[in-house]
Amino acid sequence: MSLLNTSDRLWSIVLAGGEGSRVSSLIHRWLGRPTPKQYCAFVGTRSMFQHTLDRAAKLTPPERIVTVAAHRHCREALAQLDGKGNSTILFQPANRDTAAGVFLPLTYIRARAPNATVVLYPSDHFVYPEARFLDTVRHAVRIAESQPDRLVMLGVAPDRLELDYGWILPGPSLAGLPDEPVQAVRWFLEKPGAAQADAALRAGALWNMLVFAANVDLLWTLGWQCLPDMMPLFERLSQAIGGPEEGRALEAIYRDMPAKNFSSDLLQQVPERLAVIELTGVLWSDWGKPERITETLRRIDRQPSFPLSCLDRPFAPFPFTAADGGLSMNTSSL
């Protein structure tokens, strides 16, 4: 596995702590038991979680990949980590939304590599082709390392009105980066109402993928700026890492941990510290709803791994068309 052209300071965070409630009825009909969506193989033989780990491992070695998962999903997560190398997995005692999900692994990375750059990957995304996606991630890493005061996000052009995503309005190109096109951010809006989303769509805003690269110190600083009631808890944990009280400290801070959303409570508050790169030539979807899964499978002309009878609505596959940007859909590797 080649890790060429990547920083030796780069770490990866994989978010795998969600419940996937909107896909739960489909999964229960399919598997006969509740299973978080990220641990399911909706197409092919690998789950979304396994795809994400394999994707991260193309830029960072396993020992620099940190996964955060829910404690009650430890069986599924550990089974799918088997054979993935010496990566780290952290189990949250409770779900406290995405801000805690980001800052828990960040606390451990900061303790080991305070000058690191991190890339964040949600584990419920479909991405194809992966090589082009990873080229854009490398681009984001280069920008984050050359502009350490910026959190560099990936955005994708919308094809419809969508109320479940964050929206990023790009601003002017950042000066001094002629060979690395990237734009400042005018504003960021998380899960807007219909009128706001329509205005964002007409203004040329991009969907937030929640994939970004950033310096550890910048993230820690933004945490203190935007999440002052949360950061002392992670500071307390950082003092216990590697010691006999580490497990007790983790349990203790989660008893007091506020539920905060990384996008609305942090990103939305600091647009002046954000930059965005538009992801092009890649089919991307957040598989948070059954209809997004089936829409993607129609576009790549693949049958799902689950029986079609599990769907609330009929599945009617149709072949890939030129509307998808001319991508070559040889999806045999999925």
C-alpha positions in Angstrom: 0.0 0.0 0.0 1.5 3.3 -1.1 1.5 6.3 1.2 3.5 8.5 -1.2 3.0 12.2 -1.3 1.3 12.3 2.1 2.6 14.1 5.2 4.4 12.2 7.9 2.5 14.3 10.4 -0.9 13.2 9.0 -3.4 11.4 11.2 -6.9 10.1 10.3 -10.1 10.2 12.4 -12.9 7.9 11.4 -16.3 8.7 12.9 -18.3 5.6 13.5 -20.4 6.4 16.5 -23.8 7.1 14.9 -27.0 5.0 15.3 -28.4 5.5 11.8 -32.0 5.6 13.0 -33.5 6.6 9.6 -32.1 3.4 8.0 -32.9 1.1 11.0 -36.2 -0.2 9.7 -34.6 -1.3 6.4 -31.7 -3.0 8.3 -34.0 -4.7 10.7 -36.1 -6.2 8.0 -33.0 -7.3 6.2 -30.8 -8.7 9.0 -33.5 -9.3 11.6 -31.6 -7.4 14.3 -30.6 -3.8 14.9 -27.2 -3.0 13.3 -25.8 0.5 12.8 -25.7 1.4 9.1 -22.0 2.0 9.0 -21.4 -1.7 9.7 -23.6 -3.0 6.9 -22.5 -3.9 3.4 -25.4 -2.5 1.3 -23.5 -3.3 -1.9 -20.6 -5.6 -2.5 -18.8 -7.3 0.4 -17.4 -4.5 2.5 -19.3 -2.3 4.9 -19.2 1.5 4.8 -17.0 1.4 7.9 -14.6 -1.0 6.2 -14.5 1.2 3.0 -13.7 4.2 5.1 -10.9 2.5 7.0 -9.4 1.3 3.7 -9.7 4.8 2.3 -8.0 6.3 5.3 -5.2 3.7 5.1 -4.2 4.9 1.7 -3.0 8.2 3.2 -2.0 7.2 6.7 -0.6 4.0 8.2 -2.9 2.1 10.5 -1.1 3.3 13.7 -2.1 6.8 12.8 -5.8 6.0 12.3 -8.1 6.6 15.3 -11.7 5.4 15.1 -14.4 6.6 17.5 -17.4 4.3 18.0 -20.2 3.7 20.5 -19.5 1.4 23.4 -22.6 -0.6 22.7 -21.4 -1.3 19.1 -18.0 -2.7 20.2 -18.7 -6.2 18.9 -19.5 -5.0 15.3 -16.6 -2.5 15.3 -14.0 -4.9 16.6 -15.0 -7.6 14.2 -14.7 -5.3 11.3 -11.3 -4.0 12.5 -9.9 -7.5 12.5 -7.0 -7.6 10.1 -6.9 -3.8 9.6 -3.5 -3.4 11.4 -2.6 -1.7 14.6 -5.1 1.2 14.5 -6.7 2.7 17.6 -10.4 2.5 18.4 -12.1 4.6 21.2 -15.5 3.7 22.5 -17.6 6.6 23.7 -19.5 5.8 26.9 -22.5 7.8 25.6 -23.5 9.6 22.4 -23.0 13.3 22.9 -23.3 14.3 19.2 -20.5 15.1 16.8 -18.4 17.7 18.7 -17.5 15.1 21.4 -17.1 12.6 18.6 -14.4 14.8 17.0 -12.7 16.0 20.2 -12.4 12.6 21.9 -10.0 11.2 19.2 -8.4 14.6 18.8 -7.5 14.5 22.5 -5.6 11.2 22.0 -3.9 12.4 18.8 -2.8 15.7 20.5 -1.3 13.7 23.4 0.9 11.7 21.0 1.5 14.2 18.1 0.6 17.8 19.1 1.9 19.1 15.7 -0.2 16.7 13.7 -2.5 17.5 10.8 -5.7 15.5 10.9 -8.3 14.4 8.3 -11.8 13.6 9.4 -13.8 10.9 7.6 -17.5 10.1 8.5 -18.0 6.3 8.0 -21.4 6.5 6.3 -20.5 8.0 2.9 -20.4 6.4 -0.5 -17.5 7.7 -2.6 -16.5 6.7 -6.2 -13.9 6.8 -7.6 -11.9 6.8 -4.4 -8.6 7.7 -6.1 -10.0 11.1 -7.3 -11.5 11.7 -3.8 -8.2 11.0 -2.1 -6.4 13.3 -4.5 -8.7 16.1 -3.3 -8.0 15.1 0.4 -4.3 15.3 -0.3 -4.9 18.8 -1.7 -6.8 19.8 1.5 -3.9 18.4 3.6 -1.3 20.5 1.7 -3.5 23.6 2.2 -4.0 22.9 5.9 -0.2 22.5 6.4 0.7 25.6 4.5 -2.2 27.7 6.0 -2.4 26.4 9.6 -4.9 29.0 10.6 -7.5 27.5 8.2 -9.7 24.4 8.6 -10.0 23.1 5.0 -13.3 21.5 4.1 -14.4 19.5 1.1 -17.7 20.6 -0.5 -19.8 19.1 -3.3 -22.1 20.9 -5.7 -25.7 20.2 -4.9 -28.2 18.7 -7.4 -31.3 19.3 -5.4 -32.7 21.2 -2.4 -31.5 19.4 0.7 -32.4 20.3 4.3 -30.3 17.6 6.1 -26.9 18.9 5.0 -24.8 21.9 5.9 -24.3 24.5 3.2 -21.0 26.3 2.5 -20.9 29.5 0.4 -17.5 29.9 -1.1 -15.8 33.3 -1.2 -12.8 34.6 -3.0 -9.8 32.4 -3.8 -7.1 32.5 -1.1 -4.2 34.7 -2.1 -0.8 33.1 -2.4 -2.0 29.7 -3.5 -2.0 29.8 -7.4 -1.3 26.1 -7.8 -3.6 25.0 -5.0 -7.1 26.4 -5.8 -9.1 26.9 -2.6 -11.6 29.4 -1.5 -12.4 31.3 1.6 -15.8 30.7 3.2 -18.4 33.6 3.3 -20.8 31.6 5.5 -21.6 28.2 6.7 -25.2 27.1 7.5 -26.1 23.8 9.1 -29.4 22.1 8.2 -31.3 25.2 7.2 -35.0 25.7 6.7 -36.5 25.4 3.2 -36.2 29.1 2.4 -32.6 29.3 3.6 -31.6 26.2 1.6 -33.3 27.5 -1.5 -31.4 30.8 -1.1 -28.1 28.8 -0.6 -28.8 26.7 -3.7 -29.4 29.8 -5.8 -26.3 31.5 -4.4 -24.0 28.7 -5.5 -23.4 27.2 -2.1 -21.9 23.7 -1.7 -23.0 20.8 0.5 -20.8 20.1 3.5 -19.4 16.6 3.4 -17.9 16.9 7.0 -14.6 15.8 5.5 -11.8 18.2 6.3 -8.1 18.6 7.1 -6.8 20.8 9.9 -4.0 21.4 12.3 -4.5 19.9 15.7 -3.6 23.1 17.5 -6.1 25.1 15.3 -8.9 22.6 16.2 -8.0 22.8 19.9 -8.1 26.6 19.7 -11.5 26.6 18.0 -12.8 24.2 20.5 -12.0 26.6 23.4 -13.5 29.5 21.4 -16.8 27.7 20.5 -17.2 25.0 23.1 -15.9 26.4 26.4 -18.1 24.1 28.5 -16.7 21.0 26.7 -13.0 21.6 26.4 -12.1 21.5 30.2 -13.4 17.9 30.2 -11.1 16.9 27.4 -8.2 18.7 29.0 -8.9 16.6 32.1 -8.9 13.4 30.0 -5.6 14.4 28.3 -3.9 14.5 31.8 -5.0 10.9 32.4 -4.1 9.3 29.1 -1.6 6.5 29.5 -2.1 6.3 33.3 -4.1 4.0 35.5 -7.0 6.4 35.8 -7.6 6.8 32.0 -10.7 4.6 31.9 -12.3 6.2 34.9 -11.5 9.6 33.6 -13.2 8.9 30.3 -16.3 7.6 32.0 -16.4 10.6 34.4 -16.1 13.3 31.7 -18.9 11.7 29.7 -21.2 12.0 32.7 -20.9 15.8 32.4 -20.4 16.0 28.6 -22.8 18.5 26.9 -24.3 17.4 23.6 -22.9 19.7 21.0 -22.9 19.5 17.2 -19.5 20.1 15.5 -21.1 21.7 12.4 -23.6 24.1 14.0 -21.8 24.8 17.3 -18.3 25.2 15.8 -18.1 25.4 12.0 -21.0 27.7 11.7 -19.5 30.1 14.3 -16.1 30.6 12.6 -16.5 31.0 8.8 -13.5 33.3 8.8 -11.3 30.3 9.8 -12.7 28.0 7.1 -11.6 27.3 3.6 -13.3 25.0 1.0 -12.3 22.9 -1.9 -15.0 21.7 -4.3 -14.9 18.0 -4.9 -15.5 17.3 -8.6 -15.6 14.2 -10.8 -16.7 12.1 -7.8 -20.0 10.5 -7.1 -20.6 11.2 -3.4 -23.6 10.4 -1.2 -24.3 10.5 2.6 -26.2 7.2 3.1 -28.3 8.5 5.9 -31.6 7.5 4.3 -32.8 4.4 2.3 -33.7 6.6 -0.7 -30.1 7.9 -0.9 -28.8 4.4 -0.9 -31.1 3.3 -3.7 -30.6 6.5 -5.7 -26.8 5.8 -5.7 -27.2 2.2 -6.7 -29.5 3.2 -9.6 -26.8 5.6 -10.8 -24.1 3.0 -10.7 -26.4 0.3 -12.0 -25.8 -2.1 -9.1 -28.2 -4.3 -7.2 -28.1 -4.0 -3.4 -26.9 -6.8 -1.1 -30.3 -6.7 0.7 -33.5 -8.2 -0.7 -35.6 -5.6 -2.5 -38.6 -6.6 -0.4 -36.9 -4.8 2.5 -37.5 -1.4 0.9 -40.6 0.6 1.7 -40.6 1.7 -2.0 -39.8 -0.5 -5.1 -36.3 -0.5 -6.4 -36.1 0.3 -10.1 -32.4 0.4 -11.2 -31.5 2.3 -14.3 -28.1 2.6 -16.0 -25.5 5.3 -15.4 -25.9 8.4 -17.6 -23.9 11.3 -18.8 -25.5 13.5 -16.2 -23.1 12.1 -13.6 -20.2 14.1 -15.0 -18.7 11.5 -17.3 -17.4 9.2 -14.5 -16.3 5.8 -15.5 -18.4 3.5 -13.4 -16.3 0.3 -13.2 -17.5 -0.5 -9.7 -16.3 -4.1 -9.5 -14.0 -3.1 -6.6 -16.9 -2.2 -4.3 
